[in-house]
Amino acid sequence: MNVTRLKEILFTHVVKGVVFSKGLSNGETLTNLQGTSLSITSGADGVKVNHVKVVTADVPATNGVIHVIDTVIMPK
């Protein structure tokens, strides 16, 4: 198991702070814990993060909020 690669993948999916969907806007860019950008788009086909569809938004967690996506975003 490559722990370093697993950490990179995990950090690609996490941003600092609590970001609810109401606080996001179309075309916005967030920086993840990996230090790369996540692009937010909103349109007729729903909300996407880096072209990956958000299937459930605003799931509260004890340490933030979760937005469920339908695909793993792989770091470059």
C-alpha positions in Angstrom: 0.0 0.0 0.0 1.3 3.4 -1.0 0.4 5.6 2.0 1.8 8.7 0.4 -0.3 8.3 -2.7 -3.4 7.6 -0.6 -2.8 10.8 1.4 -2.5 12.8 -1.9 -5.8 11.4 -3.1 -7.5 12.2 0.2 -6.1 15.7 0.4 -7.4 16.3 -3.1 -10.9 16.0 -1.8 -10.7 18.2 1.3 -10.7 22.0 1.6 -10.0 23.9 4.8 -13.0 25.3 6.7 -16.7 24.6 6.4 -18.1 25.3 2.9 -21.9 24.9 2.5 -23.3 24.8 -1.1 -25.1 28.1 -0.5 -21.7 29.7 -0.1 -20.4 28.5 -3.5 -20.9 30.3 -6.8 -20.5 29.1 -10.4 -17.0 29.5 -11.6 -15.5 29.7 -8.1 -12.2 28.0 -7.4 -11.3 26.5 -4.0 -7.8 25.3 -2.9 -7.7 21.8 -1.5 -5.3 20.5 1.2 -3.1 19.1 -1.7 -2.6 22.8 -2.7 -4.3 22.4 -6.1 -7.5 24.0 -7.4 -11.0 22.7 -7.4 -13.3 24.4 -9.9 -17.0 24.7 -9.1 -19.5 24.8 -11.9 -23.3 24.9 -11.8 -25.6 24.4 -14.7 -28.6 22.5 -16.0 -26.8 19.2 -15.3 -26.3 20.1 -11.6 -23.2 21.2 -9.6 -19.8 19.8 -10.4 -16.4 19.9 -8.8 -13.6 19.5 -11.5 -16.2 18.1 -13.8 -17.3 15.5 -11.2 -21.0 15.6 -10.3 -22.1 16.4 -6.8 -24.9 13.9 -5.9 -25.6 15.0 -2.3 -24.6 18.4 -0.9 -24.4 19.7 2.7 -24.1 16.5 4.8 -23.2 17.8 8.3 -20.2 16.2 10.0 -18.6 16.8 13.4 -15.6 18.5 11.7 -17.2 20.2 8.7 -19.5 19.4 5.9 -19.5 16.7 3.2 -20.5 16.9 -0.4 -20.9 13.5 -2.0 -19.5 13.2 -5.5 -19.9 10.3 -8.0 -16.2 9.8 -9.0 -12.8 10.0 -7.2 -10.9 13.1 -8.2 -7.3 11.9 -8.9 -4.4 14.3 -8.2 -2.1 15.1 -11.0 
